[in-house]
Amino acid sequence: MSAPDTTSDPDTTGAPEVWVTGLAWSTPLGTGLDDVWRSLLDGGSGIRAVPSVHPLRNESAAVLPHLSLDKDPGERLHILSRDTLADAVADAGLDVTDPRLRTVFGTSYGPHLDTTGVTALDDWCADVTGELNMPQAPVSLTTACSSGSDSLLVGAELIGNGDAEICVCGGADILTPAKRLGHSALGTMSPTSLRAFDEAHDGTILGEGAAFLVLESARSATARGARPHGYLLGAGSANDAVNTAAPDLSGDSVVRAVGRALLAAGRHAEDVVVVNAHGSGTPVNDLVESRGYGRVFSSEGSTATSPTVFATKGAFGHTLGATGALEAVAVLLALRDGVVPPVHGLTTVMPGFPLPLPMGGPAAFDGRIDRIDRIGLSVTLGFGGFNTCLAFEGTR
């Protein structure tokens, strides 16, 4: 067999290896990419009262306005995943039947805590790709609240290893009675409201949603003249393996995940201008992030600046397996515009938080428009110690 002809391959010298060529999200604030972003910048929130037949610490939740809670949980996840994935592929200028497309899905429990007769936990992924006539079998994973982020990590690895040219990756999760009961019983649900990094933080509020991103090799994207939203430069993960629900309070796992992402990206802490934090609003998670960021960005002898930190769970609720993908989209939009939304519910910053937080309104940050190292991080902390950091660069 003769070697393939590469004389017409596009010149990608110096270009990042993994491009983000498509974005889509479905959120409690809507589905339009820029419409939802504007709502975030305006301080909007999709959290509202959602009555429950069970006694809960709090009946507030963030639900999708276009997807009735009366539908079967499996059907809701299917519709949500199918439509958001298709929108991301269309945004990339591709067709869902393109044989080069690989899909990587992430969720927490999806509908499985509230359904019976499930034969395999990844059937929902195959059902989605089957309905869309996507030719390749999907990859599915669950790493608790880091599932959406880890789907992007896996997609980037597939591209980097030469196993795929284009991957559509993301997370989807839905609100169900069992999840609400579970977080209420665990005590992670706030009895008041979600106030990430506030001195009065007392827990999280659940939400639902989905986001998918199209990752594409530089060669493929350049050859077809694709428009990048940005670049996924690197990813890092770490597991503290301390407890099934509670994190290691030292912040070591956050430091390791961020450090590995920066190492994979070939960048340093001083290159980071913005961080989309996990920001769940639980006192222990907020403390772990505070300690971790303090060590990463304020180490002795470090020349690192102080990146702006923001968080979106006060607007979207904690969307569990979808949160990492939603927050990845938000980081790319922040890098695009050089501005971040306010942290909803934040009025008095918790003692000792080491980095600037936007409060009361959007905040501009130094986007370093004249440099190529405009790095944004997305950090997720999952139950079971699954912690992941994604490092993105804005468009050039």
C-alpha positions in Angstrom: 0.0 0.0 0.0 1.4 3.4 -0.9 1.8 6.2 1.6 -1.0 8.8 1.7 -0.5 11.9 -0.3 0.1 14.8 2.1 1.2 17.4 -0.3 -2.1 19.2 -0.1 -2.3 19.1 3.7 -2.8 22.6 5.2 0.1 24.2 7.1 -0.7 24.1 10.8 2.7 25.0 12.0 2.4 26.8 15.4 -1.4 26.2 15.6 -2.9 24.6 18.7 -3.6 20.9 18.1 -7.3 20.9 19.2 -9.7 23.6 17.9 -13.2 24.2 19.3 -15.3 24.7 16.2 -18.8 24.2 17.5 -20.7 25.3 20.7 -24.2 24.8 22.0 -25.9 24.8 25.3 -29.3 24.2 26.8 -29.8 26.0 30.1 -32.4 27.2 32.6 -31.9 30.6 31.0 -32.6 29.4 27.5 -30.6 27.9 24.6 -29.3 30.7 22.4 -25.5 31.0 22.8 -25.4 34.8 23.0 -28.8 35.3 24.5 -27.9 33.1 27.5 -24.5 34.8 27.8 -26.2 38.2 27.9 -28.6 37.0 30.6 -25.6 35.8 32.7 -23.8 39.2 32.3 -27.0 40.9 33.4 -27.0 38.8 36.6 -30.0 36.6 35.6 -30.8 33.3 37.3 -33.0 30.3 36.3 -33.5 29.1 39.9 -37.1 29.2 41.0 -39.5 27.3 43.2 -40.2 23.8 41.8 -42.7 22.0 44.0 -41.9 18.4 45.2 -44.1 15.7 46.6 -41.2 14.8 48.9 -40.0 16.9 51.9 -36.8 18.7 50.9 -34.4 21.1 52.5 -35.3 23.5 49.7 -37.8 23.3 46.8 -35.8 25.7 44.7 -34.2 24.3 41.5 -33.2 25.5 38.0 -35.2 23.7 35.3 -35.2 23.9 31.5 -38.1 26.2 30.4 -38.6 24.3 27.1 -38.7 20.7 28.4 -41.6 19.8 30.6 -41.0 18.0 33.9 -44.1 15.9 33.2 -42.2 13.9 30.6 -40.5 10.6 31.5 -36.9 11.2 32.8 -35.3 9.1 30.1 -37.2 10.9 27.4 -36.2 14.3 28.8 -32.5 13.3 28.8 -32.8 12.0 25.3 -34.4 15.1 23.9 -32.0 17.4 25.7 -28.9 15.5 24.5 -30.1 15.0 20.9 -31.1 18.6 20.3 -28.0 20.2 22.0 -25.6 17.9 20.3 -27.2 18.6 16.9 -27.0 22.3 17.5 -23.3 22.1 18.3 -22.5 20.1 15.2 -24.5 22.6 13.1 -22.6 25.5 14.7 -19.4 23.9 13.5 -20.7 23.8 10.0 -20.9 20.0 9.9 -23.5 17.4 9.4 -24.3 14.9 12.2 -23.9 12.0 9.7 -20.3 12.9 8.9 -18.4 9.6 9.3 -15.5 11.4 10.9 -17.6 12.4 14.0 -16.9 10.7 17.3 -19.2 11.4 20.2 -18.3 11.5 23.9 -21.1 11.8 26.4 -20.9 12.5 30.1 -23.6 12.5 32.8 -23.9 11.7 36.5 -26.8 9.3 37.0 -28.9 10.7 34.1 -32.4 9.3 34.6 -31.2 6.0 36.1 -32.1 6.6 39.7 -35.7 7.2 38.8 -36.3 4.5 36.1 -36.6 0.7 36.1 -35.7 -1.9 33.6 -32.5 -0.3 32.4 -30.3 -2.9 30.7 -27.2 -0.8 30.2 -26.3 2.6 31.6 -25.0 3.8 28.2 -28.2 2.9 26.2 -29.2 6.6 26.2 -26.1 7.6 24.3 -26.6 4.9 21.6 -30.3 6.0 21.3 -29.3 9.6 20.7 -26.6 8.8 18.1 -28.9 6.2 16.5 -31.8 8.7 16.0 -29.4 11.2 14.5 -27.9 8.5 12.2 -24.4 9.1 13.4 -22.3 6.3 12.0 -19.8 5.8 14.9 -20.6 4.2 18.2 -20.5 6.7 21.1 -18.2 6.8 24.1 -19.9 7.4 27.4 -18.5 8.1 30.9 -19.5 9.2 34.3 -17.2 10.8 36.8 -19.9 12.5 38.9 -19.9 16.3 38.5 -16.7 16.2 36.4 -18.4 14.1 33.7 -18.9 17.0 31.3 -15.2 18.2 31.7 -13.9 14.6 31.3 -15.8 14.1 28.1 -13.8 17.0 26.6 -10.6 15.5 28.1 -11.3 12.2 26.4 -12.2 13.9 23.1 -8.9 15.9 23.1 -7.0 12.7 23.8 -8.7 10.9 20.9 -7.7 13.7 18.6 -4.2 14.1 20.1 -3.5 10.4 19.7 -4.7 10.4 16.1 -7.7 8.2 16.8 -10.2 10.9 15.7 -10.3 14.0 13.6 -13.5 15.5 15.0 -15.2 14.8 18.3 -18.4 16.2 19.6 -18.1 16.1 23.4 -20.3 17.2 26.3 -22.4 16.6 29.3 -26.2 16.4 29.9 -28.1 15.9 33.1 -31.7 16.3 34.2 -33.4 17.1 37.5 -35.2 14.1 39.0 -36.9 13.5 42.4 -34.2 11.0 43.5 -31.4 13.5 42.9 -33.2 16.2 44.9 -33.9 13.7 47.7 -30.3 12.6 47.7 -28.8 16.0 48.0 -31.3 17.0 50.6 -30.5 14.0 52.7 -26.7 14.5 52.3 -27.0 18.1 53.5 -25.3 19.5 50.4 -28.6 21.2 49.3 -28.8 24.8 50.6 -31.8 25.5 52.9 -31.7 29.1 51.6 -30.0 29.9 48.2 -26.8 29.2 46.3 -24.2 31.8 47.1 -20.8 30.6 45.8 -17.8 32.0 47.7 -20.0 34.2 49.9 -19.4 34.2 53.7 -23.0 33.0 54.2 -22.7 30.1 51.7 -24.6 27.1 53.0 -25.1 24.6 50.1 -26.0 24.1 46.5 -29.2 24.2 44.5 -29.7 21.6 41.7 -30.3 22.4 38.1 -30.4 20.7 34.7 -29.0 21.3 31.3 -26.6 20.3 28.6 -23.6 21.6 26.6 -21.7 20.1 23.7 -18.5 21.3 22.1 -17.0 20.2 18.8 -13.3 19.5 19.1 -11.4 19.2 15.8 -7.8 18.7 14.8 -6.0 21.7 13.5 -5.4 19.9 10.2 -9.1 19.1 9.7 -10.3 22.5 10.8 -7.8 24.4 8.7 -8.5 22.2 5.6 -12.2 23.1 5.7 -11.8 26.7 6.7 -13.5 26.3 10.0 -14.1 29.2 12.4 -12.7 28.5 15.8 -14.4 29.6 19.0 -11.0 28.9 20.7 -8.6 26.1 21.4 -8.4 23.4 24.1 -4.7 23.5 24.9 -4.6 21.0 27.7 -6.5 19.1 30.4 -5.5 17.7 33.8 -7.2 15.6 36.4 -6.6 14.4 39.9 -8.5 12.3 42.4 -8.0 12.8 46.1 -9.7 9.5 46.9 -10.7 10.7 50.4 -14.4 10.2 50.5 -17.3 9.3 48.3 -18.8 12.8 48.8 -16.5 15.1 50.8 -13.3 16.5 49.3 -9.8 16.6 50.7 -9.7 20.0 52.5 -6.0 20.6 51.7 -6.7 21.7 48.1 -4.0 19.3 46.9 -6.3 17.8 44.2 -7.2 21.2 42.8 -3.5 22.2 42.7 -2.6 18.9 40.9 -5.5 19.2 38.3 -4.7 22.8 37.5 -0.9 22.1 37.4 -1.4 19.1 35.0 -3.6 21.1 32.7 -1.1 23.9 32.5 1.7 21.5 31.9 -0.3 19.8 29.1 -1.0 23.2 27.6 2.7 24.3 27.8 1.7 27.4 29.8 2.2 28.8 33.3 0.0 30.2 36.1 0.9 33.8 35.0 -0.7 33.1 31.6 -4.2 32.6 33.2 -6.5 35.6 33.0 -9.8 34.0 34.0 -11.0 30.9 35.9 -14.5 29.5 35.8 -14.6 27.9 39.2 -16.8 25.0 40.3 -18.5 27.4 42.7 -21.0 24.9 44.1 -21.8 27.1 47.1 -21.1 24.3 49.7 -18.7 25.6 52.4 -16.3 22.7 52.0 -16.0 22.9 48.2 -15.7 26.7 48.2 -12.9 26.3 50.9 -11.0 23.7 48.8 -11.1 25.9 45.8 -10.0 29.0 47.7 -7.0 27.1 49.2 -6.1 25.6 45.8 -6.2 28.8 43.9 -4.3 30.6 46.6 -1.5 28.0 46.2 -1.5 28.0 42.4 -1.6 31.7 41.9 0.1 33.1 45.0 3.0 30.7 45.6 6.2 32.1 47.0 8.4 33.3 44.2 5.6 33.1 41.6 5.2 35.9 39.1 1.6 35.0 38.5 -1.0 37.7 38.2 -4.5 37.4 39.8 -6.9 36.0 37.3 -10.6 36.9 37.7 -12.7 34.0 39.0 -16.4 33.6 38.2 -19.0 30.9 38.7 -22.3 30.2 37.0 -24.1 27.8 39.3 -26.1 30.6 40.9 -27.7 31.1 37.4 -27.8 27.5 36.1 -28.1 25.6 39.4 -25.7 22.7 39.9 -26.3 20.7 36.8 -24.2 17.7 38.0 -22.8 15.8 35.0 -23.4 18.7 32.6 -21.7 21.4 34.6 -18.2 21.0 33.3 -19.4 21.3 29.7 -21.6 24.3 30.4 -18.7 26.0 32.2 -16.3 25.3 29.3 -18.6 27.2 27.0 -18.8 30.1 29.5 -15.0 30.3 29.6 -14.7 30.5 25.8 -17.3 33.3 25.7 -15.5 35.1 28.5 -12.2 34.9 26.6 -14.0 36.1 23.5 -15.4 39.2 25.2 -12.9 39.9 27.9 -15.7 40.1 30.5 -17.3 37.8 33.0 -20.7 37.7 34.6 -21.2 38.5 38.3 -21.4 35.6 40.7 -25.1 35.4 41.4 -25.9 35.7 45.1 -22.5 37.0 46.1 -22.6 40.0 48.5 -19.7 39.5 50.9 -16.7 37.4 49.8 -15.8 34.6 52.1 -12.7 35.3 54.3 -9.4 34.5 52.7 -10.5 34.1 49.1 -7.3 34.9 47.2 -8.5 36.2 43.8 -10.9 38.8 42.4 -14.6 37.9 42.1 -17.2 39.9 40.1 -20.0 41.1 42.4 -23.1 43.1 41.5 -22.3 43.3 37.8 -20.1 42.1 35.0 -16.4 42.6 35.3 -13.9 43.2 32.5 -10.5 41.5 32.8 -7.2 41.8 31.0 -7.8 39.8 27.9 -4.2 40.4 26.6 -5.6 40.9 23.1 -2.1 41.5 21.7 -0.8 38.1 23.0 -1.5 34.5 22.2 -1.5 33.4 25.8 -5.0 34.4 26.9 -5.7 31.3 28.9 -8.9 30.5 30.7 -9.4 27.6 33.0 -12.5 25.6 33.8 -12.4 23.7 37.1 -14.8 21.0 38.2 -14.9 19.1 41.5 -16.8 15.9 41.5 -18.1 13.5 44.2 -15.6 10.7 44.7 -12.7 13.1 44.3 -13.0 13.4 40.5 -11.4 16.8 39.8 -10.6 18.1 36.4 -9.2 21.3 34.9 -9.5 22.4 31.2 -7.2 25.0 29.8 -8.6 27.1 26.9 -7.0 29.8 24.7 -9.2 32.5 23.1 -9.3 33.0 19.3 -6.2 34.5 17.7 
